[in-house]
């Protein structure tokens, strides 16, 4: 049976069913840990399912910060130091990565709380996550405040990439399945994709 | 062996290896078809891997439009009529959905070229894709032009949702795996995720 819900019906759902339903509607989402530090060196680590590709020349990634997010420190630290790292979540990191979504008290690092290990990034404040196979260091570029709900799109330029050579295909692509990178759907479901096929460029 | 690439090395890669590499870096991406029509009723259909969740109250989705995209008609039609639909891509639609990425001549609809079927949406211009199990009708809300590379974030408000009742969990979540929704990684790899686990809300 096909369900049809219009905007007013969606608005009348309870908060949790609406959140769960709408969170499913974009499709599968990326699963990353964003690591930052403030100018005093206090680190912060938070899970994000909103990292998106914006362009390859210059190489840019974006992510969405919610106004009510537990990871408000991520924003403060990025604006403080301008640098941050995006680190992929693998199958064996789901538990510890998900733990970063808790509301830890100020002055308490999620690295200590979850057992994940900060890996220094030369003279940058923000550390990488040592357990992640795919690590990306970025510099803040611009931000856009959405009028519709006060979320922010944060745009960063890629300064450095680290990955194991064995997951790269000859054409440059990183095979995420070889690194057992996971994907998030809805609010809290973790899945592991299996490659079906690569499609050729469409020429007419 | 761990590969480290800094910004200047990334810039010196050839266009295709750089595009393939950077396209892999955000992680798994959503796989959707966006359908629009202009005010004369001429339809357009294009594949997007950049649809993201922005919030559930109000229910908002975003997507990224590249300045050089073949789906420039998507933007023109949305600004013309304000409405568009986002339709999930399933395993058995990969071939036809991918075909929409070709550069079809003006006045030629991708619906005809790919064999996908437009499904009317009441009095709205934009059609749904009949073959998609999860269909979302939206109204344009706002756009943000990124200075860094002239791409646009398009923000839309959800007006209607259509899905088969059997893929919804009791808590409201749509189980994308039951609908065989696919995910895209890199420039052209389609994968089918299998659920590993749902994680509980983290309380401290």
Boltz contact constraints between the chains, C-beta under 6 A:
constraints:
  - contact:
      token1: [A, 1]
      token2: [B, 165]
      max_distance: 6.0
  - contact:
      token1: [A, 2]
      token2: [B, 162]
      max_distance: 6.0
  - contact:
      token1: [A, 2]
      token2: [B, 164]
      max_distance: 6.0
  - contact:
      token1: [A, 3]
      token2: [B, 163]
      max_distance: 6.0
  - contact:
      token1: [A, 3]
      token2: [B, 165]
      max_distance: 6.0
  - contact:
      token1: [A, 4]
      token2: [B, 162]
      max_distance: 6.0
  - contact:
      token1: [A, 5]
      token2: [B, 161]
      max_distance: 6.0
  - contact:
      token1: [A, 6]
      token2: [B, 160]
      max_distance: 6.0
  - contact:
      token1: [A, 7]
      token2: [B, 159]
      max_distance: 6.0
  - contact:
      token1: [A, 10]
      token2: [B, 59]
      max_distance: 6.0
  - contact:
      token1: [A, 17]
      token2: [B, 172]
      max_distance: 6.0
  - contact:
      token1: [A, 18]
      token2: [B, 56]
      max_distance: 6.0
  - contact:
      token1: [A, 19]
      token2: [B, 56]
      max_distance: 6.0
  - contact:
      token1: [A, 20]
      token2: [B, 171]
      max_distance: 6.0
  - contact:
      token1: [A, 20]
      token2: [B, 172]
      max_distance: 6.0
  - contact:
      token1: [A, 20]
      token2: [B, 173]
      max_distance: 6.0
  - contact:
      token1: [A, 21]
      token2: [B, 172]
      max_distance: 6.0
  - contact:
      token1: [A, 22]
      token2: [B, 56]
      max_distance: 6.0
  - contact:
      token1: [A, 22]
      token2: [B, 59]
      max_distance: 6.0
  - contact:
      token1: [A, 23]
      token2: [B, 53]
      max_distance: 6.0
  - contact:
      token1: [A, 24]
      token2: [B, 173]
      max_distance: 6.0
  - contact:
      token1: [A, 24]
      token2: [B, 174]
      max_distance: 6.0
  - contact:
      token1: [A, 25]
      token2: [B, 136]
      max_distance: 6.0
  - contact:
      token1: [A, 26]
      token2: [B, 30]
      max_distance: 6.0
  - contact:
      token1: [A, 26]
      token2: [B, 51]
      max_distance: 6.0
  - contact:
      token1: [A, 26]
      token2: [B, 52]
      max_distance: 6.0
  - contact:
      token1: [A, 26]
      token2: [B, 53]
      max_distance: 6.0
  - contact:
      token1: [A, 26]
      token2: [B, 61]
      max_distance: 6.0
  - contact:
      token1: [A, 27]
      token2: [B, 30]
      max_distance: 6.0
  - contact:
      token1: [A, 27]
      token2: [B, 32]
      max_distance: 6.0
  - contact:
      token1: [A, 27]
      token2: [B, 88]
      max_distance: 6.0
  - contact:
      token1: [A, 27]
      token2: [B, 181]
      max_distance: 6.0
  - contact:
      token1: [A, 28]
      token2: [B, 28]
      max_distance: 6.0
  - contact:
      token1: [A, 28]
      token2: [B, 30]
      max_distance: 6.0
  - contact:
      token1: [A, 28]
      token2: [B, 183]
      max_distance: 6.0
  - contact:
      token1: [A, 30]
      token2: [B, 26]
      max_distance: 6.0
  - contact:
      token1: [A, 30]
      token2: [B, 27]
      max_distance: 6.0
  - contact:
      token1: [A, 30]
      token2: [B, 28]
      max_distance: 6.0
  - contact:
      token1: [A, 32]
      token2: [B, 27]
      max_distance: 6.0
  - contact:
      token1: [A, 50]
      token2: [B, 52]
      max_distance: 6.0
  - contact:
      token1: [A, 51]
      token2: [B, 26]
      max_distance: 6.0
  - contact:
      token1: [A, 52]
      token2: [B, 26]
      max_distance: 6.0
  - contact:
      token1: [A, 52]
      token2: [B, 50]
      max_distance: 6.0
  - contact:
      token1: [A, 52]
      token2: [B, 52]
      max_distance: 6.0
  - contact:
      token1: [A, 53]
      token2: [B, 23]
      max_distance: 6.0
  - contact:
      token1: [A, 53]
      token2: [B, 26]
      max_distance: 6.0
  - contact:
      token1: [A, 54]
      token2: [B, 151]
      max_distance: 6.0
  - contact:
      token1: [A, 55]
      token2: [B, 149]
      max_distance: 6.0
  - contact:
      token1: [A, 56]
      token2: [B, 18]
      max_distance: 6.0
  - contact:
      token1: [A, 56]
      token2: [B, 19]
      max_distance: 6.0
  - contact:
      token1: [A, 56]
      token2: [B, 22]
      max_distance: 6.0
  - contact:
      token1: [A, 59]
      token2: [B, 10]
      max_distance: 6.0
  - contact:
      token1: [A, 59]
      token2: [B, 22]
      max_distance: 6.0
  - contact:
      token1: [A, 60]
      token2: [B, 148]
      max_distance: 6.0
  - contact:
      token1: [A, 60]
      token2: [B, 149]
      max_distance: 6.0
  - contact:
      token1: [A, 61]
      token2: [B, 26]
      max_distance: 6.0
  - contact:
      token1: [A, 88]
      token2: [B, 27]
      max_distance: 6.0
  - contact:
      token1: [A, 98]
      token2: [B, 199]
      max_distance: 6.0
  - contact:
      token1: [A, 101]
      token2: [B, 202]
      max_distance: 6.0
  - contact:
      token1: [A, 102]
      token2: [B, 202]
      max_distance: 6.0
  - contact:
      token1: [A, 102]
      token2: [B, 204]
      max_distance: 6.0
  - contact:
      token1: [A, 136]
      token2: [B, 25]
      max_distance: 6.0
  - contact:
      token1: [A, 141]
      token2: [B, 148]
      max_distance: 6.0
  - contact:
      token1: [A, 142]
      token2: [B, 147]
      max_distance: 6.0
  - contact:
      token1: [A, 144]
      token2: [B, 144]
      max_distance: 6.0
  - contact:
      token1: [A, 146]
      token2: [B, 155]
      max_distance: 6.0
  - contact:
      token1: [A, 147]
      token2: [B, 142]
      max_distance: 6.0
  - contact:
      token1: [A, 148]
      token2: [B, 60]
      max_distance: 6.0
  - contact:
      token1: [A, 148]
      token2: [B, 141]
      max_distance: 6.0
  - contact:
      token1: [A, 148]
      token2: [B, 155]
      max_distance: 6.0
  - contact:
      token1: [A, 149]
      token2: [B, 55]
      max_distance: 6.0
  - contact:
      token1: [A, 149]
      token2: [B, 60]
      max_distance: 6.0
  - contact:
      token1: [A, 151]
      token2: [B, 54]
      max_distance: 6.0
  - contact:
      token1: [A, 153]
      token2: [B, 153]
      max_distance: 6.0
  - contact:
      token1: [A, 155]
      token2: [B, 146]
      max_distance: 6.0
  - contact:
      token1: [A, 155]
      token2: [B, 148]
      max_distance: 6.0
  - contact:
      token1: [A, 159]
      token2: [B, 7]
      max_distance: 6.0
  - contact:
      token1: [A, 160]
      token2: [B, 6]
      max_distance: 6.0
  - contact:
      token1: [A, 161]
      token2: [B, 5]
      max_distance: 6.0
  - contact:
      token1: [A, 162]
      token2: [B, 4]
      max_distance: 6.0
  - contact:
      token1: [A, 163]
      token2: [B, 3]
      max_distance: 6.0
  - contact:
      token1: [A, 164]
      token2: [B, 2]
      max_distance: 6.0
  - contact:
      token1: [A, 165]
      token2: [B, 1]
      max_distance: 6.0
  - contact:
      token1: [A, 165]
      token2: [B, 3]
      max_distance: 6.0
  - contact:
      token1: [A, 171]
      token2: [B, 20]
      max_distance: 6.0
  - contact:
      token1: [A, 172]
      token2: [B, 17]
      max_distance: 6.0
  - contact:
      token1: [A, 172]
      token2: [B, 20]
      max_distance: 6.0
  - contact:
      token1: [A, 172]
      token2: [B, 21]
      max_distance: 6.0
  - contact:
      token1: [A, 173]
      token2: [B, 20]
      max_distance: 6.0
  - contact:
      token1: [A, 173]
      token2: [B, 24]
      max_distance: 6.0
  - contact:
      token1: [A, 173]
      token2: [B, 186]
      max_distance: 6.0
  - contact:
      token1: [A, 174]
      token2: [B, 24]
      max_distance: 6.0
  - contact:
      token1: [A, 176]
      token2: [B, 185]
      max_distance: 6.0
  - contact:
      token1: [A, 181]
      token2: [B, 27]
      max_distance: 6.0
  - contact:
      token1: [A, 183]
      token2: [B, 28]
      max_distance: 6.0
  - contact:
      token1: [A, 183]
      token2: [B, 183]
      max_distance: 6.0
  - contact:
      token1: [A, 183]
      token2: [B, 193]
      max_distance: 6.0
  - contact:
      token1: [A, 185]
      token2: [B, 176]
      max_distance: 6.0
  - contact:
      token1: [A, 186]
      token2: [B, 173]
      max_distance: 6.0
  - contact:
      token1: [A, 188]
      token2: [B, 198]
      max_distance: 6.0
  - contact:
      token1: [A, 188]
      token2: [B, 199]
      max_distance: 6.0
  - contact:
      token1: [A, 189]
      token2: [B, 195]
      max_distance: 6.0
  - contact:
      token1: [A, 189]
      token2: [B, 198]
      max_distance: 6.0
  - contact:
      token1: [A, 190]
      token2: [B, 196]
      max_distance: 6.0
  - contact:
      token1: [A, 190]
      token2: [B, 197]
      max_distance: 6.0
  - contact:
      token1: [A, 191]
      token2: [B, 193]
      max_distance: 6.0
  - contact:
      token1: [A, 191]
      token2: [B, 194]
      max_distance: 6.0
  - contact:
      token1: [A, 191]
      token2: [B, 195]
      max_distance: 6.0
  - contact:
      token1: [A, 191]
      token2: [B, 196]
      max_distance: 6.0
  - contact:
      token1: [A, 192]
      token2: [B, 194]
      max_distance: 6.0
  - contact:
      token1: [A, 192]
      token2: [B, 196]
      max_distance: 6.0
  - contact:
      token1: [A, 193]
      token2: [B, 183]
      max_distance: 6.0
  - contact:
      token1: [A, 193]
      token2: [B, 191]
      max_distance: 6.0
  - contact:
      token1: [A, 193]
      token2: [B, 193]
      max_distance: 6.0
  - contact:
      token1: [A, 194]
      token2: [B, 191]
      max_distance: 6.0
  - contact:
      token1: [A, 195]
      token2: [B, 189]
      max_distance: 6.0
  - contact:
      token1: [A, 195]
      token2: [B, 191]
      max_distance: 6.0
  - contact:
      token1: [A, 196]
      token2: [B, 190]
      max_distance: 6.0
  - contact:
      token1: [A, 196]
      token2: [B, 191]
      max_distance: 6.0
  - contact:
      token1: [A, 196]
      token2: [B, 192]
      max_distance: 6.0
  - contact:
      token1: [A, 197]
      token2: [B, 190]
      max_distance: 6.0
  - contact:
      token1: [A, 198]
      token2: [B, 188]
      max_distance: 6.0
  - contact:
      token1: [A, 198]
      token2: [B, 189]
      max_distance: 6.0
  - contact:
      token1: [A, 199]
      token2: [B, 98]
      max_distance: 6.0
  - contact:
      token1: [A, 199]
      token2: [B, 188]
      max_distance: 6.0
  - contact:
      token1: [A, 202]
      token2: [B, 101]
      max_distance: 6.0
  - contact:
      token1: [A, 202]
      token2: [B, 102]
      max_distance: 6.0
  - contact:
      token1: [A, 204]
      token2: [B, 102]
      max_distance: 6.0
